[in-house]
Amino acid sequence: MAIVQVGEDLIDEETGEYAGPANTTLPDSLETIDDVIAFLHRLMQAQSRLESKRMELDSIIEHCRTMVKREEDRVNWLLKKHESNARLIAMSELPRRKDGSFASKTFTCPWGKISYVDVMPSVYVTDEAKALEWCRIHKPDAIKVSEKILVTPLKSHFIEGGDLVDELPDGFALKEGRQSATIKTIVESKANAGTGSTEVD
């Protein structure tokens, strides 16, 4: 594993993974409360930079969305304005056989093509409640039923006072209880980012 310095960071040259800061005042292992305070200070600085980059990214994404919306509007306007006539005119240019049937159902030019496909009649639902009522009587196999296990009622069945009171049947497993500690800096508390939670057994 080769670690190289890139700016202020150390990077694993083979995997591209972050390997820590190039220069740090933190000890290799925290031992005192002063070390913990220094760690929280360093964490706050890192989260401040993270939030700044997130805001920058959001701004760029929003700008890109605006540009994409404008291009979508241009495409939709062209289609709404000319698609119908384009289909009719292009169909009149399609080659035909002697019996009058189409020899090809695709009009092509250097900039694109218009293809014609026979679409068979279909059925779609306009009122789901009424459609379900009809299907229950006349076509029950058209109804798809989805099943999902709710875990919350199972907790009270198998666990009481933190202890397992009944043997778990096949298909279930016990997730052991644990103590959870949440570490948050003032930056994360304000941003409500929710990325600094640490669970301790």
N, CA, C and O of each residue as an XYZ file, in Angstrom:
804
protein
N       0.847     -1.190      0.000
C       0.000      0.000      0.000
C       0.881      1.239      0.000
O       1.686      1.431      0.911
N       0.732      2.093     -1.031
C       1.531      3.305     -1.154
C       0.666      4.510     -0.804
O      -0.363      4.754     -1.435
N       1.100      5.267      0.219
C       0.382      6.460      0.638
C       1.101      7.681      0.072
O       2.303      7.858      0.271
N       0.341      8.524     -0.639
C       0.932      9.727     -1.219
C       0.189     10.948     -0.695
O      -0.983     10.860     -0.330
N       0.878     12.092     -0.661
C       0.266     13.335     -0.209
C      -0.330     14.073     -1.390
O       0.339     14.310     -2.396
N      -1.593     14.431     -1.255
C      -2.282     15.222     -2.268
C      -2.850     16.445     -1.562
O      -3.870     16.357     -0.877
N      -2.186     17.585     -1.730
C      -2.597     18.786     -1.006
C      -2.424     18.588      0.482
O      -1.319     18.316      0.951
N      -3.530     18.727      1.244
C      -3.474     18.585      2.698
C      -3.802     17.174      3.159
O      -3.879     16.912      4.359
N      -3.997     16.258      2.206
C      -4.477     14.923      2.563
C      -3.503     13.830      2.146
O      -2.649     14.012      1.279
N      -3.673     12.691      2.802
C      -2.953     11.472      2.428
C      -3.924     10.545      1.716
O      -5.035     10.312      2.192
N      -3.499     10.016      0.569
C      -4.362      9.178     -0.244
C      -3.658      7.865     -0.558
O      -2.467      7.842     -0.868
N      -4.420      6.760     -0.472
C      -3.891      5.461     -0.885
C      -3.805      5.462     -2.411
O      -4.819      5.547     -3.104
N      -2.585      5.368     -2.914
C      -2.359      5.486     -4.352
C      -3.030      4.360     -5.133
O      -3.435      4.558     -6.279
N      -3.151      3.177     -4.522
C      -3.726      2.033     -5.230
C      -5.250      2.067     -5.253
O      -5.865      1.781     -6.280
N      -5.862      2.418     -4.116
C      -7.330      2.367     -4.019
C      -7.995      3.731     -4.157
O      -9.191      3.808     -4.438
N      -7.234      4.813     -3.963
C      -7.813      6.146     -4.000
C      -8.523      6.521     -2.712
O      -9.165      7.569     -2.646
N      -8.418      5.677     -1.679
C      -9.111      5.946     -0.419
C      -8.379      7.001      0.405
O      -7.154      7.112      0.360
N      -9.166      7.774      1.161
C      -8.612      8.797      2.040
C      -7.903      8.114      3.203
O      -8.457      7.206      3.823
N      -6.667      8.552      3.504
C      -5.876      7.904      4.556
C      -5.546      8.852      5.696
O      -4.697      8.544      6.533
N      -6.209     10.006      5.737
C      -5.984     10.934      6.830
C      -5.346     12.234      6.367
O      -4.959     12.362      5.205
N      -5.234     13.211      7.286
C      -4.604     14.485      6.932
C      -3.083     14.330      6.873
O      -2.510     13.477      7.551
N      -2.438     15.164      6.054
C      -0.971     15.104      5.949
C      -0.327     15.619      7.225
O       0.701     15.108      7.667
N      -0.947     16.642      7.811
C      -0.432     17.200      9.061
C      -1.565     17.260     10.073
O      -2.619     17.830      9.790
N      -1.359     16.677     11.247
C      -2.392     16.680     12.263
C      -1.785     16.856     13.633
O      -0.697     16.350     13.908
N      -2.489     17.577     14.500
C      -2.032     17.760     15.877
C      -2.660     16.718     16.799
O      -2.338     16.657     17.985
N      -3.549     15.908     16.254
C      -4.194     14.871     17.058
C      -3.244     13.709     17.287
O      -2.478     13.347     16.393
N      -3.286     13.116     18.482
C      -2.469     11.924     18.717
C      -3.031     10.728     17.947
O      -4.178     10.746     17.500
N      -2.221      9.706     17.803
C      -2.670      8.505     17.097
C      -3.865      7.884     17.797
O      -4.760      7.347     17.144
N      -3.886      7.957     19.129
C      -4.993      7.405     19.910
C      -5.375      8.399     20.996
O      -4.517      8.876     21.740
N      -6.685      8.717     21.089
C      -7.133      9.667     22.104
C      -6.990      9.054     23.495
O      -7.374      7.908     23.732
N      -6.415      9.862     24.427
C      -6.192      9.332     25.773
C      -6.761     10.225     26.869
O      -7.143      9.734     27.931
N      -6.820     11.533     26.621
C      -7.277     12.462     27.649
C      -8.483     13.243     27.156
O      -8.827     13.201     25.975
N      -9.137     13.974     28.099
C     -10.284     14.795     27.719
C      -9.849     15.929     26.807
O     -10.628     16.382     25.968
N      -8.598     16.398     26.961
C      -8.084     17.427     26.049
C      -7.987     16.880     24.626
O      -8.231     17.596     23.655
N      -7.626     15.598     24.519
C      -7.578     14.967     23.198
C      -8.979     14.913     22.583
O      -9.150     15.145     21.386
N      -9.985     14.601     23.422
C     -11.369     14.530     22.932
C     -11.823     15.899     22.441
O     -12.457     16.010     21.391
N     -11.491     16.957     23.216
C     -11.879     18.318     22.821
C     -11.189     18.706     21.516
O     -11.801     19.325     20.645
N      -9.908     18.339     21.384
C      -9.183     18.636     20.146
C      -9.779     17.872     18.970
O      -9.849     18.387     17.854
N     -10.209     16.638     19.229
C     -10.850     15.828     18.187
C     -12.149     16.479     17.738
O     -12.419     16.552     16.539
N     -12.972     16.963     18.697
C     -14.233     17.607     18.349
C     -13.997     18.900     17.559
O     -14.761     19.230     16.652
N     -12.936     19.620     17.914
C     -12.589     20.836     17.179
C     -12.223     20.492     15.734
O     -12.680     21.144     14.796
N     -11.395     19.465     15.570
C     -11.003     19.042     14.224
C     -12.220     18.527     13.439
O     -12.343     18.787     12.242
N     -13.108     17.803     14.111
C     -14.314     17.299     13.470
C     -15.213     18.445     13.025
O     -15.786     18.406     11.937
N     -15.336     19.480     13.885
C     -16.149     20.639     13.535
C     -15.594     21.336     12.290
O     -16.357     21.739     11.412
N     -14.275     21.478     12.212
C     -13.662     22.113     11.040
C     -13.934     21.299      9.774
O     -14.251     21.859      8.724
N     -13.809     19.983      9.881
C     -14.046     19.118      8.721
C     -15.508     19.184      8.280
O     -15.807     19.210      7.086
N     -16.416     19.211      9.262
C     -17.841     19.282      8.916
C     -18.204     20.648      8.338
O     -19.099     20.742      7.498
N     -17.523     21.708      8.774
C     -17.750     23.036      8.200
C     -17.385     23.045      6.726
O     -18.121     23.586      5.901
N     -16.244     22.444      6.395
C     -15.838     22.365      4.989
C     -16.806     21.499      4.196
O     -17.133     21.803      3.049
N     -17.267     20.397      4.831
C     -18.225     19.520      4.169
C     -19.524     20.258      3.849
O     -20.036     20.154      2.734
N     -20.065     21.006      4.826
C     -21.296     21.745      4.600
C     -21.121     22.806      3.524
O     -22.027     23.045      2.726
N     -19.949     23.445      3.505
C     -19.670     24.450      2.481
C     -19.698     23.836      1.089
O     -20.261     24.412      0.158
N     -19.080     22.655      0.951
C     -19.065     21.972     -0.347
C     -20.456     21.482     -0.726
O     -20.819     21.495     -1.903
N     -21.244     21.045      0.269
C     -22.614     20.613     -0.019
C     -23.452     21.780     -0.547
O     -24.222     21.625     -1.495
N     -23.292     22.943      0.075
C     -24.026     24.125     -0.381
C     -23.594     24.518     -1.792
O     -24.418     24.891     -2.627
N     -22.282     24.427     -2.043
C     -21.768     24.731     -3.380
C     -22.326     23.757     -4.406
O     -22.716     24.150     -5.506
N     -22.361     22.466     -4.029
C     -22.913     21.447     -4.920
C     -24.390     21.692     -5.193
O     -24.837     21.583     -6.335
N     -25.161     22.025     -4.139
C     -26.592     22.299     -4.306
C     -26.818     23.453     -5.281
O     -27.726     23.415     -6.112
N     -25.974     24.478     -5.162
C     -26.101     25.644     -6.041
C     -25.830     25.267     -7.490
O     -26.541     25.695     -8.399
N     -24.784     24.453     -7.696
C     -24.442     24.020     -9.058
C     -25.551     23.144     -9.640
O     -25.933     23.295    -10.801
N     -26.067     22.218     -8.809
C     -27.135     21.324     -9.268
C     -28.379     22.118     -9.643
O     -29.017     21.839    -10.658
N     -28.725     23.120     -8.812
C     -29.907     23.932     -9.087
C     -29.743     24.701    -10.396
O     -30.684     24.823    -11.180
N     -28.541     25.216    -10.620
C     -28.276     25.937    -11.866
C     -28.396     24.984    -13.058
O     -28.965     25.340    -14.090
N     -27.856     23.772    -12.909
C     -27.943     22.777    -13.984
C     -29.391     22.376    -14.239
O     -29.790     22.181    -15.387
N     -30.181     22.253    -13.171
C     -31.598     21.925    -13.336
C     -32.310     23.000    -14.152
O     -33.142     22.697    -15.007
N     -31.970     24.260    -13.876
C     -32.584     25.362    -14.619
C     -32.240     25.278    -16.103
O     -33.095     25.487    -16.963
N     -30.973     24.968    -16.390
C     -30.550     24.855    -17.788
C     -31.214     23.664    -18.470
O     -31.622     23.754    -19.628
N     -31.321     22.540    -17.747
C     -31.969     21.351    -18.299
C     -33.442     21.631    -18.576
O     -33.977     21.232    -19.611
N     -34.102     22.336    -17.621
C     -35.524     22.674    -17.812
C     -35.717     23.522    -19.060
O     -36.677     23.318    -19.802
N     -34.813     24.474    -19.304
C     -34.931     25.315    -20.486
C     -34.797     24.483    -21.761
O     -35.529     24.701    -22.726
N     -33.856     23.523    -21.766
C     -33.691     22.665    -22.943
C     -34.896     21.741    -23.130
O     -35.306     21.464    -24.257
N     -35.460     21.265    -22.008
C     -36.673     20.440    -22.096
C     -37.824     21.243    -22.693
O     -38.590     20.731    -23.510
N     -37.940     22.504    -22.281
C     -38.993     23.366    -22.822
C     -38.837     23.535    -24.329
O     -39.828     23.531    -25.058
N     -37.601     23.683    -24.801
C     -37.360     23.838    -26.237
C     -37.769     22.575    -26.995
O     -38.419     22.644    -28.038
N     -37.373     21.410    -26.445
C     -37.721     20.141    -27.091
C     -39.233     19.959    -27.119
O     -39.802     19.610    -28.154
N     -39.890     20.197    -25.972
C     -41.340     20.007    -25.895
C     -42.091     20.970    -26.818
O     -43.106     20.601    -27.408
N     -41.594     22.201    -26.941
C     -42.245     23.169    -27.829
C     -42.170     22.703    -29.274
O     -43.162     22.756    -30.001
N     -40.970     22.237    -29.699
C     -40.804     21.762    -31.073
C     -41.722     20.579    -31.366
O     -42.345     20.514    -32.426
N     -41.800     19.642    -30.414
C     -42.654     18.471    -30.608
C     -44.134     18.868    -30.673
O     -44.874     18.408    -31.543
N     -44.550     19.727    -29.740
C     -45.950     20.145    -29.722
C     -46.317     20.906    -30.985
O     -47.426     20.763    -31.500
N     -45.392     21.712    -31.484
C     -45.662     22.558    -32.636
C     -45.657     21.780    -33.950
O     -46.488     22.036    -34.821
N     -44.725     20.828    -34.100
C     -44.509     20.251    -35.426
C     -44.611     18.729    -35.517
O     -44.612     18.186    -36.621
N     -44.697     18.024    -34.379
C     -44.658     16.559    -34.430
C     -45.775     15.972    -35.286
O     -45.524     15.090    -36.106
N     -46.982     16.443    -35.109
C     -48.122     15.880    -35.825
C     -47.961     16.007    -37.341
O     -48.133     15.030    -38.069
N     -47.631     17.207    -37.814
C     -47.444     17.410    -39.251
C     -46.253     16.634    -39.778
O     -46.294     16.099    -40.885
N     -45.180     16.572    -38.980
C     -43.979     15.850    -39.409
C     -44.301     14.373    -39.638
O     -43.820     13.772    -40.599
N     -45.121     13.786    -38.747
C     -45.487     12.379    -38.914
C     -46.303     12.156    -40.181
O     -46.093     11.177    -40.897
N     -47.228     13.060    -40.454
C     -48.076     12.921    -41.655
C     -47.257     13.077    -42.937
O     -47.388     12.285    -43.871
N     -46.413     14.105    -42.967
C     -45.610     14.355    -44.175
C     -44.618     13.227    -44.408
O     -44.466     12.766    -45.539
N     -43.938     12.773    -43.355
C     -42.946     11.707    -43.506
C     -43.611     10.402    -43.948
O     -43.036      9.645    -44.730
N     -44.830     10.136    -43.444
C     -45.525      8.914    -43.849
C     -45.819      8.917    -45.349
O     -45.772      7.873    -45.999
N     -46.124     10.100    -45.895
C     -46.410     10.179    -47.336
C     -45.175      9.903    -48.186
O     -45.295      9.629    -49.380
N     -43.997      9.974    -47.587
C     -42.747      9.730    -48.322
C     -42.257      8.296    -48.190
O     -41.261      7.936    -48.818
N     -42.929      7.464    -47.389
C     -42.486      6.086    -47.198
C     -42.687      5.274    -48.485
O     -43.687      5.445    -49.182
N     -41.730      4.390    -48.795
C     -41.879      3.543    -49.996
C     -42.999      2.520    -49.809
O     -43.214      2.007    -48.711
N     -43.707      2.236    -50.903
C     -44.819      1.284    -50.840
C     -44.634      0.167    -51.868
O     -43.964      0.334    -52.887
N     -45.250     -0.973    -51.565
C     -45.249     -2.089    -52.507
C     -46.351     -1.877    -53.545
O     -47.127     -0.925    -53.467
N     -46.396     -2.764    -54.490
C     -47.405     -2.652    -55.553
C     -48.826     -2.729    -55.023
O     -49.741     -2.127    -55.585
N     -49.009     -3.488    -53.917
C     -50.360     -3.622    -53.354
C     -50.735     -2.442    -52.453
O     -51.822     -2.415    -51.875
N     -49.830     -1.472    -52.342
C     -50.119     -0.274    -51.548
C     -49.634     -0.336    -50.111
O     -49.662      0.674    -49.408
N     -49.184     -1.516    -49.657
C     -48.688     -1.633    -48.279
C     -47.288     -1.021    -48.181
O     -46.577     -0.886    -49.177
N     -46.924     -0.665    -46.981
C     -45.617     -0.031    -46.788
C     -44.487     -1.044    -46.951
O     -44.518     -2.127    -46.367
N     -43.480     -0.672    -47.759
C     -42.277     -1.501    -47.882
C     -41.373     -1.254    -46.678
O     -40.604     -2.130    -46.279
N     -41.468     -0.080    -46.113
C     -40.718      0.280    -44.899
C     -41.573      1.226    -44.084
O     -42.312      2.037    -44.641
N     -41.479      1.129    -42.785
C     -42.256      2.005    -41.907
C     -41.355      2.987    -41.166
O     -41.707      3.484    -40.096
N     -40.197      3.258    -41.743
C     -39.262      4.201    -41.127
C     -38.771      5.214    -42.146
O     -38.212      4.856    -43.182
N     -38.992      6.492    -41.833
C     -38.458      7.569    -42.651
C     -37.138      8.004    -42.036
O     -37.068      8.252    -40.832
N     -36.087      8.101    -42.851
C     -34.774      8.473    -42.329
C     -34.213      9.665    -43.092
O     -34.485      9.859    -44.276
N     -33.430     10.447    -42.379
C     -32.674     11.550    -42.978
C     -31.404     11.691    -42.146
O     -31.282     11.028    -41.116
N     -30.459     12.528    -42.554
C     -29.201     12.626    -41.788
C     -29.379     13.046    -40.331
O     -28.493     12.805    -39.511
N     -30.515     13.672    -39.995
C     -30.665     14.225    -38.645
C     -31.555     13.390    -37.737
O     -31.702     13.704    -36.556
N     -32.143     12.345    -38.268
C     -32.986     11.521    -37.412
C     -33.886     10.621    -38.228
O     -33.704     10.466    -39.435
N     -34.854     10.034    -37.563
C     -35.788      9.144    -38.239
C     -37.142      9.186    -37.549
O     -37.250      9.514    -36.368
N     -38.162      8.850    -38.308
C     -39.524      8.731    -37.779
C     -40.016      7.329    -38.096
O     -40.159      6.963    -39.262
N     -40.272      6.555    -37.067
C     -40.703      5.169    -37.237
C     -42.174      5.038    -36.879
O     -42.671      5.708    -35.974
N     -42.855      4.173    -37.598
C     -44.294      3.957    -37.392
C     -44.510      2.515    -36.928
O     -44.027      1.571    -37.554
N     -45.232      2.363    -35.839
C     -45.500      1.046    -35.262
C     -46.997      0.933    -35.000
O     -47.613      1.862    -34.477
N     -47.570     -0.191    -35.360
C     -48.986     -0.439    -35.062
C     -49.123     -0.810    -33.588
O     -48.593     -1.831    -33.150
N     -49.826      0.011    -32.832
C     -50.022     -0.220    -31.403
C     -51.389     -0.850    -31.187
O     -52.414     -0.284    -31.568
N     -51.395     -2.032    -30.568
C     -52.637     -2.745    -30.318
C     -53.439     -2.044    -29.216
O     -52.861     -1.387    -28.349
N     -54.779     -2.183    -29.249
C     -55.605     -1.579    -28.190
C     -55.224     -2.129    -26.818
O     -54.824     -3.287    -26.697
N     -55.346     -1.310    -25.806
C     -55.019     -1.719    -24.445
C     -56.060     -1.161    -23.484
O     -56.983     -0.460    -23.900
N     -55.913     -1.468    -22.216
C     -56.838     -1.018    -21.180
C     -56.027     -0.367    -20.073
O     -54.961     -0.865    -19.710
N     -56.518      0.731    -19.537
C     -55.864      1.334    -18.376
C     -56.914      1.714    -17.339
O     -58.094      1.855    -17.660
N     -56.478      1.879    -16.097
C     -57.376      2.112    -14.970
C     -57.567      3.613    -14.763
O     -56.597      4.369    -14.702
N     -58.826      4.037    -14.657
C     -59.123      5.445    -14.384
C     -59.607      5.654    -12.950
O     -59.445      6.739    -12.391
N     -60.198      4.623    -12.356
C     -60.669      4.690    -10.965
C     -60.268      3.383    -10.290
O     -60.920      2.356    -10.478
N     -59.191      3.424     -9.502
C     -58.632      2.186     -8.932
C     -59.607      1.488     -7.990
O     -59.691      0.260     -7.998
N     -60.335      2.235     -7.191
C     -61.278      1.623     -6.240
C     -62.365      0.837     -6.981
O     -62.655     -0.305     -6.625
N     -62.964      1.445     -8.010
C     -64.013      0.772     -8.776
C     -63.440     -0.409     -9.558
O     -64.080     -1.453     -9.682
N     -62.225     -0.232    -10.083
C     -61.592     -1.313    -10.847
C     -61.283     -2.505     -9.947
O     -61.468     -3.652    -10.355
N     -60.809     -2.244     -8.721
C     -60.534     -3.323     -7.772
C     -61.803     -4.065     -7.401
O     -61.812     -5.292     -7.306
N     -62.871     -3.316     -7.193
C     -64.162     -3.932     -6.844
C     -64.627     -4.880     -7.950
O     -65.113     -5.975     -7.668
N     -64.477     -4.461     -9.205
C     -64.876     -5.302    -10.333
C     -63.978     -6.524    -10.439
O     -64.460     -7.635    -10.660
N     -62.653     -6.321    -10.279
C     -61.695     -7.423    -10.429
C     -61.876     -8.488     -9.347
O     -61.672     -9.673     -9.611
N     -62.257     -8.081     -8.128
C     -62.454     -9.053     -7.053
C     -63.542    -10.068     -7.426
O     -63.481    -11.230     -7.023
N     -64.519     -9.624     -8.187
C     -65.629    -10.500     -8.569
C     -65.347    -11.230     -9.880
O     -65.581    -12.434     -9.989
N     -64.850    -10.504    -10.866
C     -64.751    -11.057    -12.218
C     -63.348    -11.513    -12.628
O     -63.219    -12.412    -13.458
N     -62.298    -10.913    -12.066
C     -60.936    -11.250    -12.509
C     -59.965    -11.100    -11.345
O     -59.108    -10.218    -11.372
N     -60.085    -11.957    -10.308
C     -59.236    -11.820     -9.112
C     -57.743    -12.006     -9.391
O     -56.911    -11.482     -8.651
N     -57.386    -12.758    -10.466
C     -55.969    -12.960    -10.762
C     -55.311    -11.696    -11.325
O     -54.096    -11.659    -11.521
N     -56.117    -10.662    -11.584
C     -55.551     -9.392    -12.057
C     -55.127     -8.505    -10.889
O     -54.555     -7.436    -11.098
N     -55.406     -8.944     -9.657
C     -55.053     -8.167     -8.468
C     -53.756     -8.713     -7.880
O     -53.633     -9.910     -7.619
N     -52.800     -7.825     -7.677
C     -51.525     -8.217     -7.074
C     -51.541     -7.809     -5.609
O     -51.744     -6.639     -5.284
N     -51.325     -8.783     -4.724
C     -51.316     -8.522     -3.288
C     -49.877     -8.547     -2.799
O     -49.153     -9.513     -3.041
N     -49.465     -7.506     -2.122
C     -48.094     -7.410     -1.609
C     -48.104     -7.632     -0.102
O     -48.880     -7.003      0.617
N     -47.232     -8.540      0.381
C     -47.157     -8.840      1.807
C     -45.842     -8.335      2.381
O     -44.791     -8.453      1.751
N     -45.910     -7.769      3.586
C     -44.716     -7.255      4.254
C     -44.836     -7.506      5.745
O     -45.901     -7.307      6.331
N     -43.747     -7.942      6.359
C     -43.754     -8.219      7.800
C     -43.443     -6.942      8.570
O     -42.445     -6.275      8.299
N     -44.302     -6.602      9.535
C     -44.068     -5.458     10.406
C     -43.297     -5.931     11.635
O     -43.776     -6.785     12.381
N     -42.119     -5.383     11.844
C     -41.232     -5.860     12.905
C     -41.703     -5.399     14.288
O     -41.519     -6.120     15.269
N     -42.300     -4.226     14.379
C     -42.662     -3.675     15.689
C     -43.562     -4.608     16.516
O     -43.273     -4.806     17.696
N     -44.636     -5.190     15.962
C     -45.452     -6.112     16.767
C     -44.686     -7.357     17.206
O     -45.008     -7.955     18.233
N     -43.674     -7.750     16.433
C     -42.908     -8.942     16.777
C     -42.027     -8.717     18.003
O     -41.756     -9.647     18.762
N     -41.578     -7.459     18.189
C     -40.725     -7.162     19.344
C     -41.439     -7.489     20.646
O     -40.865     -8.121     21.533
N     -42.702     -7.053     20.762
C     -43.447     -7.295     22.002
C     -43.793     -8.769     22.173
O     -44.048     -9.221     23.289
N     -43.805     -9.525     21.067
C     -44.111    -10.959     21.144
C     -42.915    -11.759     21.640
O     -43.062    -12.673     22.452
N     -41.734    -11.413     21.149
C     -40.533    -12.204     21.463
C     -39.676    -11.611     22.581
O     -38.924    -12.339     23.229
N     -39.778    -10.296     22.819
C     -38.877     -9.640     23.771
C     -39.693     -8.926     24.840
O     -40.660     -8.223     24.546
N     -39.274     -9.127     26.097
C     -39.934     -8.464     27.223
C     -38.867     -8.015     28.200
O     -38.068     -8.826     28.668
N     -38.849     -6.722     28.511
C     -37.855     -6.197     29.446
C     -36.433     -6.354     28.947
O     -35.501     -6.451     29.746
N     -36.259     -6.380     27.649
C     -34.917     -6.514     27.090
C     -34.446     -7.943     26.950
O     -33.340     -8.180     26.464
N     -35.268     -8.916     27.370
C     -34.873    -10.329     27.300
C     -35.768    -11.085     26.319
O     -36.947    -10.769     26.154
N     -35.178    -12.088     25.675
C     -35.921    -12.943     24.758
C     -36.798    -13.887     25.567
O     -36.281    -14.640     26.392
N     -38.121    -13.868     25.354
C     -39.044    -14.674     26.159
C     -39.573    -15.877     25.399
O     -40.235    -16.736     25.981
N     -39.296    -15.948     24.131
C     -39.778    -17.072     23.342
C     -38.714    -17.436     22.312
O     -38.013    -16.560     21.807
N     -38.595    -18.704     22.006
C     -37.591    -19.147     21.034
C     -37.973    -18.639     19.637
O     -39.124    -18.723     19.207
N     -36.963    -18.116     18.961
C     -37.223    -17.577     17.622
C     -37.374    -18.710     16.620
O     -36.519    -19.594     16.569
N     -38.428    -18.709     15.828
C     -38.594    -19.743     14.798
C     -37.660    -19.463     13.617
O     -37.033    -18.406     13.546
N     -37.578    -20.423     12.695
C     -36.772    -20.226     11.490
C     -37.272    -18.998     10.735
O     -38.474    -18.743     10.656
N     -36.342    -18.259     10.193
C     -36.711    -17.051      9.450
C     -36.527    -15.774     10.246
O     -36.704    -14.673      9.726
N     -36.162    -15.933     11.542
C     -35.945    -14.764     12.389
C     -34.579    -14.870     13.051
O     -34.050    -15.964     13.246
N     -34.021    -13.720     13.391
C     -32.756    -13.688     14.121
C     -32.811    -12.550     15.116
O     -33.527    -11.570     14.910
N     -32.054    -12.676     16.198
C     -32.037    -11.667     17.250
C     -30.927    -10.655     16.987
O     -29.770    -11.022     16.786
N     -31.293     -9.391     16.992
C     -30.302     -8.323     16.925
C     -30.033     -7.870     18.350
O     -30.912     -7.319     19.013
N     -28.817     -8.105     18.815
C     -28.479     -7.838     20.207
C     -28.640     -6.360     20.530
O     -28.404     -5.496     19.687
N     -29.051     -6.082     21.778
C     -29.145     -4.703     22.240
C     -27.754     -4.106     22.398
O     -26.775     -4.836     22.554
N     -27.669     -2.796     22.358
C     -26.382     -2.125     22.454
C     -26.593     -0.722     22.994
O     -27.719     -0.228     23.056
N     -25.499     -0.089     23.384
C     -25.562      1.301     23.811
C     -25.166      2.178     22.640
O     -24.202      1.888     21.932
N     -25.913      3.249     22.442
C     -25.647      4.139     21.323
C     -25.197      5.504     21.831
O     -25.823      6.085     22.718
N     -24.103      6.009     21.258
C     -23.617      7.350     21.594
C     -23.614      8.192     20.328
O     -23.123      7.756     19.287
N     -24.158      9.388     20.419
C     -24.213     10.277     19.264
C     -23.241     11.432     19.445
O     -23.312     12.170     20.428
N     -22.331     11.583     18.488
C     -21.354     12.673     18.519
C     -21.771     13.720     17.511
O     -21.886     13.427     16.321
N     -22.004     14.959     17.980
C     -22.382     16.047     17.086
C     -21.594     17.303     17.421
O     -21.444     17.658     18.590
N     -21.095     17.967     16.399
C     -20.455     19.257     16.599
C     -21.503     20.338     16.408
O     -22.629     20.048     16.004
N     -21.137     21.600     16.699
C     -22.093     22.693     16.545
C     -22.459     22.886     15.079
O     -23.559     23.340     14.765
N     -21.538     22.541     14.181
C     -21.821     22.660     12.745
C     -22.898     21.682     12.342
O     -23.849     22.045     11.649
N     -22.755     20.443     12.772
C     -23.721     19.410     12.394
C     -25.074     19.671     13.032
O     -26.110     19.416     12.418
N     -25.075     20.176     14.261
C     -26.341     20.459     14.934
C     -27.131     21.501     14.161
O     -28.350     21.388     14.032
N     -26.436     22.529     13.639
C     -27.111     23.570     12.882
C     -27.589     23.057     11.527
O     -28.690     23.378     11.080
N     -26.746     22.259     10.886
C     -27.080     21.774      9.549
C     -28.023     20.587      9.597
O     -28.676     20.265      8.603
N     -28.100     19.913     10.786
C     -28.943     18.714     10.945
C     -28.601     17.681      9.892
O     -29.475     17.064      9.282
N     -27.267     17.506      9.693
C     -26.822     16.602      8.629
C     -27.014     15.148      8.992
O     -27.280     14.329      8.113
N     -26.886     14.800     10.270
C     -27.115     13.418     10.686
C     -26.064     12.445     10.229
O     -26.359     11.271     10.005
N     -24.795     12.930     10.081
C     -23.750     12.027      9.585
C     -22.745     11.649     10.666
O     -21.777     10.945     10.379
N     -22.954     12.109     11.922
C     -21.927     11.877     12.915
C     -22.349     10.976     14.044
O     -21.839     11.124     15.155
N     -23.236     10.070     13.821
C     -23.713      9.171     14.852
C     -22.790      7.979     14.983
O     -22.454      7.335     13.989
N     -22.371      7.676     16.225
C     -21.500      6.546     16.473
C     -22.155      5.611     17.461
O     -22.543      6.042     18.546
N     -22.290      4.339     17.117
C     -22.902      3.363     18.007
C     -21.814      2.612     18.753
O     -20.849      2.140     18.152
N     -21.976      2.501     20.078
C     -20.993      1.827     20.915
C     -21.654      0.635     21.583
O     -22.717      0.776     22.188
N     -21.036     -0.549     21.483
C     -21.593     -1.740     22.137
C     -21.434     -1.654     23.637
O     -21.844     -2.567     24.354
